[in-house]
Amino acid sequence: MKSNVINNYRMGAYLLVAIGLINLRYQSGQGLVLQHSLAIIIPGALVLISTFVPALAKNLHGKAVRSVSIAVGLLLIAYAVLN
């Protein structure tokens, strides 16, 4: 069960990094695109790194952390799509 939770975090993190990189490429003509893309890529990279550090991965199993991470992830995805 616990490996499924970590895999879900990893897939979500990969999703954020991919969306951020796609955003960077396809909105390259607009101003501040680097800041907008990094606002999506950096949280995804931090979550991805935290899943490989055992001390941090242990903290990702809490119900409150899951709820907050889902909410933040959905907000970042909406930010990437709508911006």
Buried (B, 14 or more C-beta within 10 A) or exposed (E): EEEEBBEBBBEBBBBBBBBBBEBBEEBEEEEEBEEBBBBBBEBBBEBBEBBEEEEEBEEBEEEEEBEEBEEBBEEBBEBBEEB
